[in-house]
């Protein structure tokens, strides 16, 4: 508990420095490019269009999705927008400490703000993608409703999950260099195993139980429930319960690892 309080306190005290670092990271990421940060939106947009053409038109997967009140393209776009943030965090969260070795080696620098910096940096891109997703929804006839108000709830869960994920994997990738390479290998597999392209509610009940332990699946379904199905998060308490169980486990693991390994990181990095 003391470690958690320390993490929260450091992030609050250094929030301005963390915010400036997050913006600087995005500027540095596209430095020298004529189109700059526009590339952060072009690549995800191309992904959505390509998968729509290949799956919706080619394989006719858009039929018979129960409870859908909008076209398949909107359902696909909203889910993929949620996934893109978490996909970026799988790798970039794991490199949050390795990316700033000079800051980690400084004795007085609050390294607990680095995971928050990375999470915030990619959340800026997510805001832009979400605005595009909402615009696409409206164009296709899926207009704003009161159910959209729960999107910030899912964003908060996604942000907290990414924060603790970054601490866990960031520390592991510093101590075990091969771990980051392992994440690069499994990153693509996560896409196919998170229900991005298919409706997990149509799977066998036993298989659905497996997906309940995947926090990415819950967030993706949450976004889609808010925009494409009009289902409140409290209407599916079992799914929320499984997500919170995974989140609690990751939070406890992150705090234990941070307390035991953080003092060793400056020497190892």
HELIX and SHEET records of a PDB file:
HELIX    1   1 UNK A    2  UNK A   13  1                                  12    
HELIX    2   2 UNK A   15  UNK A   29  1                                  15    
HELIX    3   3 UNK A   36  UNK A   38  5                                   3    
HELIX    4   4 UNK A   39  UNK A   51  1                                  13    
HELIX    5   5 UNK A   52  UNK A   57  3                                   6    
HELIX    6   6 UNK A   72  UNK A   92  1                                  21    
HELIX    7   7 UNK A   98  UNK A  100  5                                   3    
HELIX    8   8 UNK A  101  UNK A  104  1                                   4    
HELIX    9   9 UNK A  112  UNK A  139  1                                  28    
HELIX   10  10 UNK A  146  UNK A  150  5                                   5    
HELIX   11  11 UNK A  151  UNK A  175  1                                  25    
HELIX   12  12 UNK A  178  UNK A  192  1                                  15    
HELIX   13  13 UNK A  200  UNK A  202  5                                   3    
HELIX   14  14 UNK A  205  UNK A  212  1                                   8    
HELIX   15  15 UNK A  215  UNK A  224  1                                  10    
HELIX   16  16 UNK A  225  UNK A  229  3                                   5    
HELIX   17  17 UNK A  233  UNK A  236  5                                   4    
HELIX   18  18 UNK A  237  UNK A  268  1                                  32    
END                                                                             
